[in-house]
Amino acid sequence: MKFYDREKELQLLHEIEVASHDNSQMTVLVGRRRIGKTKLLLKAIEGKPAVYLFVSRKSESILCQQFSEEAAHALKMPIGQYTHIADLLEHLMRLSQIQPFTLIIDEFQELAFINRAIIGDIQRVWDLNKDNSHINLMLSGSIYSMMRHIFENEKEPLFSRASHIINLRAFNIVTLKQILSDHNPNYTSEDLLALYSFTGGIAWYVELLINAKAYTFKKMVDTIFREQSLFINEGKHLLIEEVGKEYNIYFSILECIARGINTRGEIESAIGVKETGGYLGKLEKDFNLIAQQRPIFSKPSSKTVRYIIADNFLTVWFRFIYKHINYVESGNFTQLKEVVRRDYPTFSGMMLERYFRQTAKESGKYTDIGNFWDKKGNHEIDIILVNELEKTIRIGEVKRQKKNIDMKLLQEKISHFLSLYPHLQSYTHETIALDMQNM
């Protein structure tokens, strides 16, 4: 699959590279596994002097030997032999005094597993040499919680050292449409919703499907939910790496949320754990895996909270693979695909709501985007789009088929909602009914 999107990120990386010719730059690139960090970095250094180093869990001395050879090959000059990462970095920074170049260290957080002291040594070398060198140092990592801890925790050596921290996001909806159009010009709304739901725009997942020529809903299901599919164990590998030894409790919580059990009380009742606040907090703030949803315009302190899995693919993985792991372990993928096809219409209805809210966000037209429900779970409204500057509000329902939208009931919900927020009475109101034809 060709390289898509990332124009803004490439422009920023180019500007940083140019700036490094005058002053050394340290850029941190974070983002969940499979999102396309390495491809972005390699694209950014095309045709430029650069050294790319990938950190694997080896002894520091063996890793240094490997890195020295790779640096010598990339820079076309002898580097020498080193046993400590910090000493090698210092040598490379001194070389950059004469010839500026980019140094990429991919999966940087792995250095902490090899030897925790390496991070402090790198901080010392950076502080001593950055003012006299012209290196463009780019550090990338996939374990979100560790990268955030290394660079954003004030007690850590590299805190405040990065000149830029870039959080790489998934492909936006415009890009997903472009990818589908390039490979299947006659794609349907069902195909687009499936690509969005199954991948969430994560670059590697999209590429796997495109390379398998899985451009339609049917072929995507056949590709993902089959024996030897790389998707089957992906959720487990991704999450165990992130959350560590207590993954069983985290997995149980995430499975509940994927099934629609999404309030703290409901989750605690379902998994039999009386206190889940700490786990939910870590899933949200440390691991960036879940998000809180509150009714639009509610106070941040409101206890009317629902949790969602922030990542579409993980929502799919827990809803269909982890929940039905017995089918996977018994090799009964035919039955698994039948379950997916049976439950997908309901599941994709929820994803369709997420799709339209994301589309609204990406449009940049609205100051507030959300949905609404009251404390009793009544008067639920799927989508509310507000432009405070233009004093407009669009309120509506989202269904796979428009015929299933009860406009009379929707108007009753809207009246109730507006009665709670008198300041909206003067806004220009529009009632919207969205279905798959509006995608």
C-alpha positions as CSV (number, residue, x, y, z in Angstrom):
1,M,0.0,0.0,0.0
2,K,1.4,3.4,-0.9
3,F,2.1,6.1,1.7
4,Y,-1.1,8.0,2.6
5,D,-1.8,11.2,4.6
6,R,0.6,12.7,7.2
7,E,1.3,15.9,5.3
8,K,1.1,18.0,8.4
9,E,3.5,15.7,10.3
10,L,5.9,15.5,7.4
11,Q,6.0,19.3,7.2
12,L,6.6,19.6,10.9
13,L,9.4,17.0,10.8
14,H,11.0,18.9,7.8
15,E,10.9,22.1,9.8
16,I,12.5,20.5,12.8
17,E,15.2,18.9,10.6
18,V,16.0,22.3,9.1
19,A,16.2,23.9,12.6
20,S,18.6,21.2,13.7
21,H,21.2,22.6,11.3
22,D,21.5,25.6,13.8
23,N,20.6,23.9,17.1
24,S,20.2,20.2,18.0
25,Q,16.6,19.1,18.2
26,M,15.1,16.2,20.2
27,T,11.7,15.1,18.9
28,V,9.6,12.4,20.5
29,L,7.1,10.5,18.4
30,V,4.5,8.5,20.3
31,G,1.4,6.6,19.2
32,R,-0.1,3.2,19.7
33,R,1.5,0.2,18.1
34,R,0.8,-0.3,14.4
35,I,-0.2,3.3,13.8
36,G,2.6,4.0,11.3
37,K,5.3,5.8,13.3
38,T,8.2,4.0,11.7
39,K,6.9,4.5,8.1
40,L,6.4,8.2,8.9
41,L,10.0,8.6,10.2
42,L,11.5,6.7,7.3
43,K,9.5,8.8,4.9
44,A,10.7,12.0,6.6
45,I,14.4,11.1,6.1
46,E,14.2,10.0,2.4
47,G,17.1,11.5,0.6
48,K,18.7,13.0,3.7
49,P,21.7,11.9,5.8
50,A,20.3,9.8,8.5
51,V,20.9,6.9,10.9
52,Y,18.0,4.6,11.8
53,L,18.4,2.4,14.9
54,F,15.8,-0.1,16.2
55,V,16.0,-1.1,19.9
56,S,15.5,-4.8,20.6
57,R,15.9,-6.4,23.9
58,K,19.6,-7.5,23.8
59,S,22.4,-6.8,26.1
60,E,23.7,-3.2,25.9
61,S,27.1,-4.2,24.6
62,I,25.6,-6.3,21.8
63,L,23.1,-3.6,20.9
64,C,26.0,-1.0,20.8
65,Q,28.0,-3.3,18.4
66,Q,25.0,-3.5,16.1
67,F,24.3,0.2,16.3
68,S,27.9,1.1,15.6
69,E,27.9,-1.0,12.4
70,E,24.6,0.5,11.3
71,A,25.7,4.0,11.9
72,A,29.0,3.4,10.1
73,H,27.2,2.1,7.1
74,A,24.6,5.0,7.0
75,L,27.2,7.7,7.5
76,K,29.9,6.0,5.4
77,M,32.6,6.5,8.0
78,P,34.2,4.4,10.7
79,I,32.4,4.8,14.1
80,G,34.5,2.6,16.4
81,Q,33.5,0.1,19.0
82,Y,31.3,1.0,22.0
83,T,29.7,-0.9,24.9
84,H,27.5,1.9,26.2
85,I,24.6,3.5,24.3
86,A,25.4,6.9,25.9
87,D,29.1,6.8,24.7
88,L,27.9,6.0,21.1
89,L,25.4,8.8,21.2
90,E,28.1,11.2,22.4
91,H,30.3,10.3,19.5
92,L,27.5,10.7,17.0
93,M,26.6,14.1,18.4
94,R,30.2,15.2,18.0
95,L,30.2,14.0,14.4
96,S,27.1,16.1,13.7
97,Q,29.2,19.2,14.6
98,I,30.8,18.8,11.2
99,Q,27.9,17.3,9.2
100,P,24.4,17.6,10.5
101,F,22.3,14.5,10.2
102,T,19.2,12.8,11.7
103,L,19.4,10.0,14.2
104,I,16.3,7.9,14.8
105,I,16.0,5.6,17.8
106,D,12.9,3.5,17.3
107,E,11.2,1.7,20.2
108,F,13.2,4.0,22.5
109,Q,11.4,2.8,25.7
110,E,13.0,-0.6,25.3
111,L,16.2,0.9,26.5
112,A,14.7,1.1,30.0
113,F,14.2,-2.7,30.0
114,I,17.8,-3.3,29.0
115,N,19.3,-1.0,31.6
116,R,17.3,1.7,33.4
117,A,20.5,3.8,33.9
118,I,20.7,4.3,30.1
119,I,18.0,7.0,30.2
120,G,19.9,9.0,32.7
121,D,23.2,8.6,30.8
122,I,21.5,9.8,27.6
123,Q,20.2,12.9,29.5
124,R,23.7,13.7,30.6
125,V,25.2,13.3,27.2
126,W,22.4,15.4,25.6
127,D,22.8,18.3,28.1
128,L,26.5,18.4,27.6
129,N,26.6,18.2,23.8
130,K,23.4,19.7,22.4
131,D,24.6,23.3,22.3
132,N,27.6,22.4,20.1
133,S,26.2,19.8,17.9
134,H,23.7,19.8,15.0
135,I,21.9,16.5,15.4
136,N,18.2,15.9,14.7
137,L,17.4,13.3,17.3
138,M,14.0,11.5,16.8
139,L,12.9,9.1,19.5
140,S,9.9,6.9,18.8
141,G,8.0,4.5,21.0
142,S,4.9,2.3,21.0
143,I,4.3,1.7,24.7
144,Y,2.3,4.8,25.4
145,S,2.5,4.7,29.2
146,M,6.2,4.2,29.3
147,M,7.0,6.9,26.7
148,R,4.8,9.4,28.5
149,H,6.5,8.5,31.8
150,I,10.0,8.9,30.4
151,F,9.4,12.3,28.8
152,E,6.5,13.9,30.8
153,N,7.2,12.8,34.4
154,E,9.1,15.6,36.1
155,K,11.1,13.1,38.2
156,E,12.5,11.4,35.0
157,P,15.9,12.5,33.6
158,L,14.6,13.4,30.1
159,F,11.7,15.4,31.4
160,S,11.4,18.7,29.4
161,R,14.3,17.8,27.2
162,A,12.2,17.2,24.1
163,S,11.7,20.2,21.9
164,H,8.7,18.5,20.3
165,I,6.4,15.7,21.3
166,I,4.2,14.4,18.4
167,N,1.3,12.1,19.2
168,L,0.6,10.3,15.9
169,R,-3.1,9.7,15.3
170,A,-5.0,7.2,13.2
171,F,-5.9,8.0,9.6
172,N,-8.9,10.4,9.4
173,I,-12.1,9.5,7.6
174,V,-11.1,11.5,4.5
175,T,-8.0,9.3,4.1
176,L,-10.0,6.1,4.7
177,K,-12.3,7.2,1.9
178,Q,-9.4,7.9,-0.4
179,I,-7.8,4.5,0.3
180,L,-11.0,2.6,-0.4
181,S,-11.6,4.7,-3.5
182,D,-8.1,4.0,-4.9
183,H,-8.6,0.2,-4.5
184,N,-12.4,-0.2,-4.9
185,P,-13.9,2.9,-6.7
186,N,-17.4,1.3,-6.4
187,Y,-17.2,0.8,-2.6
188,T,-20.4,1.0,-0.7
189,S,-21.3,2.8,2.6
190,E,-21.3,-0.7,4.2
191,D,-17.7,-1.2,3.1
192,L,-16.6,2.2,4.4
193,L,-18.3,1.6,7.8
194,A,-16.6,-1.8,8.0
195,L,-13.2,-0.4,7.3
196,Y,-13.7,2.3,9.8
197,S,-15.2,0.0,12.5
198,F,-12.6,-2.8,12.1
199,T,-9.4,-0.7,11.8
200,G,-10.3,2.7,13.3
201,G,-7.8,4.1,10.8
202,I,-4.8,2.3,12.3
203,A,-2.4,2.2,9.3
204,W,-1.1,-1.4,9.7
205,Y,-4.6,-2.9,10.0
206,V,-5.7,-0.9,6.9
207,E,-2.7,-2.1,5.0
208,L,-3.3,-5.8,6.0
209,L,-6.8,-5.6,4.6
210,I,-5.8,-3.7,1.4
211,N,-3.0,-6.1,0.7
212,A,-5.4,-9.0,1.1
213,K,-7.7,-7.2,-1.4
214,A,-10.4,-7.2,1.4
215,Y,-12.2,-4.1,0.1
216,T,-15.7,-5.1,1.0
217,F,-17.5,-5.9,4.3
218,K,-17.7,-9.6,3.4
219,K,-14.0,-10.0,2.5
220,M,-13.0,-8.0,5.6
221,V,-14.9,-10.4,7.8
222,D,-13.4,-13.4,6.0
223,T,-9.9,-11.9,6.3
224,I,-10.0,-10.9,10.0
225,F,-11.9,-13.8,11.5
226,R,-10.0,-16.7,10.1
227,E,-7.4,-19.2,11.2
228,Q,-3.8,-17.7,11.2
229,S,-5.2,-14.2,10.9
230,L,-2.8,-11.6,12.3
231,F,-5.8,-9.9,13.9
232,I,-6.7,-12.8,16.2
233,N,-3.9,-12.3,18.7
234,E,-3.2,-8.7,18.1
235,G,-5.4,-7.3,20.9
236,K,-3.7,-9.6,23.5
237,H,-0.2,-8.8,22.3
238,L,-0.8,-5.1,22.3
239,L,-2.5,-4.9,25.7
240,I,-0.2,-7.3,27.7
241,E,2.7,-5.2,26.5
242,E,1.0,-2.0,27.8
243,V,-0.8,-3.0,31.0
244,G,1.5,-5.8,32.3
245,K,0.8,-8.5,34.9
246,E,-2.7,-7.5,35.9
247,Y,-4.0,-7.9,32.4
248,N,-6.8,-10.3,33.5
249,I,-8.7,-7.5,35.4
250,Y,-8.1,-5.0,32.6
251,F,-9.3,-7.4,30.0
252,S,-12.5,-8.1,32.0
253,I,-13.2,-4.4,32.2
254,L,-12.6,-3.8,28.5
255,E,-14.7,-6.7,27.5
256,C,-17.6,-5.3,29.6
257,I,-17.2,-1.9,28.0
258,A,-17.2,-3.4,24.5
259,R,-20.4,-5.2,25.3
260,G,-22.2,-2.0,26.4
261,I,-21.7,-2.5,30.2
262,N,-20.2,1.0,30.4
263,T,-20.9,2.6,33.8
264,R,-18.6,2.0,36.8
265,G,-21.4,0.3,38.9
266,E,-22.4,-2.0,36.0
267,I,-18.7,-3.0,35.4
268,E,-18.1,-3.7,39.1
269,S,-21.2,-5.8,39.3
270,A,-20.4,-7.7,36.1
271,I,-16.8,-8.7,37.0
272,G,-17.3,-9.0,40.8
273,V,-14.8,-6.4,41.8
274,K,-15.9,-3.8,44.3
275,E,-13.4,-1.1,43.5
276,T,-12.5,-0.5,39.8
277,G,-11.7,3.2,40.1
278,G,-7.9,2.6,40.0
279,Y,-8.1,0.3,37.1
280,L,-10.4,2.6,35.1
281,G,-8.1,5.6,35.9
282,K,-5.1,3.8,34.6
283,L,-6.9,2.6,31.5
284,E,-7.9,6.2,30.7
285,K,-4.9,8.3,31.9
286,D,-1.9,6.0,31.8
287,F,-2.7,3.7,28.9
288,N,-5.0,5.9,26.9
289,L,-7.3,2.9,26.1
290,I,-10.6,4.2,27.3
291,A,-12.4,7.5,27.5
292,Q,-15.2,9.0,29.6
293,Q,-18.4,10.1,27.9
294,R,-20.7,12.6,29.6
295,P,-23.8,14.2,28.3
296,I,-23.0,17.3,26.4
297,F,-22.8,20.5,28.5
298,S,-22.7,18.5,31.7
299,K,-20.2,19.6,34.3
300,P,-16.7,17.9,34.5
301,S,-17.6,16.7,38.0
302,S,-20.9,15.1,36.8
303,K,-21.2,11.4,37.8
304,T,-23.3,10.7,34.8
305,V,-20.4,8.9,33.1
306,R,-20.2,6.1,30.5
307,Y,-16.9,4.6,29.4
308,I,-16.0,3.7,25.9
309,I,-13.0,1.9,24.4
310,A,-11.2,4.7,22.6
311,D,-9.8,2.4,19.9
312,N,-12.2,0.9,17.3
313,F,-10.1,-2.2,16.7
314,L,-9.8,-3.0,20.3
315,T,-13.6,-2.6,20.6
316,V,-14.0,-5.1,17.8
317,W,-11.4,-7.4,19.3
318,F,-13.1,-7.6,22.8
319,R,-16.6,-7.7,21.3
320,F,-16.0,-10.5,18.9
321,I,-12.7,-12.3,19.5
322,Y,-12.0,-12.1,23.2
323,K,-15.7,-12.7,24.0
324,H,-15.8,-15.8,21.8
325,I,-12.3,-17.0,22.5
326,N,-13.7,-20.6,22.8
327,Y,-14.4,-20.5,19.1
328,V,-10.8,-19.4,18.4
329,E,-9.2,-22.0,20.6
330,S,-11.3,-24.8,19.1
331,G,-10.6,-23.5,15.6
332,N,-14.3,-23.0,14.9
333,F,-13.8,-19.9,12.7
334,T,-16.9,-20.7,10.6
335,Q,-19.1,-20.3,13.8
336,L,-17.2,-17.2,14.8
337,K,-17.9,-15.5,11.5
338,E,-21.5,-16.4,11.8
339,V,-21.6,-14.7,15.2
340,V,-19.9,-11.6,13.7
341,R,-22.4,-11.4,10.8
342,R,-25.3,-11.9,13.2
343,D,-24.3,-9.2,15.7
344,Y,-22.6,-6.8,13.4
345,P,-25.8,-4.7,12.5
346,T,-26.3,-3.8,16.1
347,F,-22.6,-3.2,16.7
348,S,-22.1,-1.2,13.6
349,G,-25.0,1.0,14.6
350,M,-23.0,2.2,17.6
351,M,-19.9,2.6,15.3
352,L,-22.0,4.7,12.9
353,E,-22.7,7.2,15.7
354,R,-19.0,7.3,16.4
355,Y,-18.3,7.8,12.7
356,F,-20.6,10.8,12.4
357,R,-19.3,12.5,15.6
358,Q,-15.7,12.0,14.3
359,T,-16.7,13.4,10.9
360,A,-18.1,16.4,12.6
361,K,-15.0,16.9,14.7
362,E,-12.7,16.6,11.6
363,S,-14.8,19.2,9.7
364,G,-13.8,21.9,12.2
365,K,-17.3,23.4,12.0
366,Y,-18.4,22.9,15.5
367,T,-17.4,24.2,19.0
368,D,-19.2,21.4,20.9
369,I,-19.9,17.8,19.7
370,G,-21.5,15.1,21.8
371,N,-24.6,13.2,22.7
372,F,-27.1,13.4,25.5
373,W,-28.9,11.2,28.1
374,D,-30.4,12.0,31.4
375,K,-29.6,10.3,34.8
376,K,-32.2,7.7,34.2
377,G,-30.9,6.9,30.8
378,N,-34.0,8.3,29.1
379,H,-34.3,11.0,26.4
380,E,-31.2,9.8,24.7
381,I,-30.0,11.8,21.7
382,D,-27.3,10.3,19.4
383,I,-25.6,13.5,18.1
384,I,-25.6,17.2,19.0
385,L,-23.5,19.6,17.0
386,V,-23.1,23.2,18.3
387,N,-21.5,26.2,16.7
388,E,-21.4,28.7,19.6
389,L,-20.0,31.5,17.3
390,E,-22.7,31.2,14.7
391,K,-25.4,30.4,17.4
392,T,-26.5,27.2,15.6
393,I,-27.3,23.7,16.9
394,R,-28.0,20.5,15.0
395,I,-29.6,17.7,16.9
396,G,-30.4,14.3,15.6
397,E,-30.7,10.6,15.5
398,V,-28.3,8.1,13.9
399,K,-29.6,4.7,12.5
400,R,-28.3,2.4,9.8
401,Q,-31.6,3.0,8.0
402,K,-33.5,6.3,8.2
403,K,-36.8,4.5,8.2
404,N,-36.0,3.3,11.8
405,I,-35.9,6.9,13.1
406,D,-39.0,7.9,14.9
407,M,-39.1,11.7,14.2
408,K,-42.0,12.3,16.6
409,L,-40.1,10.7,19.5
410,L,-36.9,12.5,18.4
411,Q,-38.8,15.9,18.6
412,E,-39.9,15.0,22.1
413,K,-36.3,14.3,23.2
414,I,-35.1,17.5,21.6
415,S,-37.8,19.5,23.5
416,H,-36.7,18.0,26.8
417,F,-33.1,18.6,26.1
418,L,-33.6,22.3,25.1
419,S,-35.7,22.8,28.2
420,L,-32.7,22.0,30.3
421,Y,-30.5,24.5,28.5
422,P,-32.4,27.8,28.1
423,H,-29.4,29.6,26.5
424,L,-29.9,27.4,23.4
425,Q,-33.4,28.7,22.8
426,S,-32.1,31.6,20.8
427,Y,-29.9,29.4,18.6
428,T,-30.9,28.4,15.1
429,H,-32.1,24.8,15.4
430,E,-31.9,22.0,12.9
431,T,-33.2,18.5,13.3
432,I,-31.1,15.9,11.5
433,A,-31.7,12.2,10.7
434,L,-28.5,10.4,9.7
435,D,-28.2,7.0,8.1
436,M,-25.6,5.2,6.1
437,Q,-26.6,7.1,3.0
438,N,-25.2,10.2,4.6
439,M,-21.7,8.8,5.0
